[in-house]
Amino acid sequence: MYLLMRYMLLFLSTDLSSLATTKIEWMDHLGMDEIASQEPGAFAKYIKLYKNTICGRHPIAVYLSALKENKESGVEEVEVKFVKYEHSSRVKDAGDSSVSYASGVVRKM
């Protein structure tokens, strides 16, 4: 019972907007990591598991498949790196929404 009450007090005293923003950032960075890995299957699993709505997810998946094919066939090898990440706004309560923006660079190795 003591642990339950302690958990409830911790939860009640936590800034909910901070928790929501942290979760959004975690999910976004996980998605960016999957894209940077250049593994189309890993990105597809991420989308399916977290149901994160990513504008351009279909063209990203096609591009990842092309990168993988080029690498495996010895045509070209690239590095994918994200260089900028921002939010449209911070989530303050359950009714709020936020859009994340990420910029990436693909560079020949």
C-alpha positions, 0 to 999 in steps of 0.5 A: 500500500505504501508503494502504491500511495508513493507512486500516486503522489509521484504521479500527481506531482509530475508535470503532465506536459513534461511527460507528454513532451518526453514521450513524443520526443522519445517516439520521434527519436526512435523513428529517426533512428530507424530511418537512419538505420536504413532498414525498411523492415525496422521502420515498418515495425516502428510504424506498426508498433507505435502507430506514430503518424509520420507525414511522408512515411510511404515515400520514406519507406520506398526510399529506405528500400532503394537505399538498401538495394543500392547498398546490397548491390554495391551501387552506392552506400550512404549515411543518413543523419538527422540535423534538426528537430523541433515541435510546433508546440508543447502539449499542456493537457490531454486535448492538445496536439503537437507536430514534430519536424525533423530534417535529415541529410543523406550523404554519400560515403 
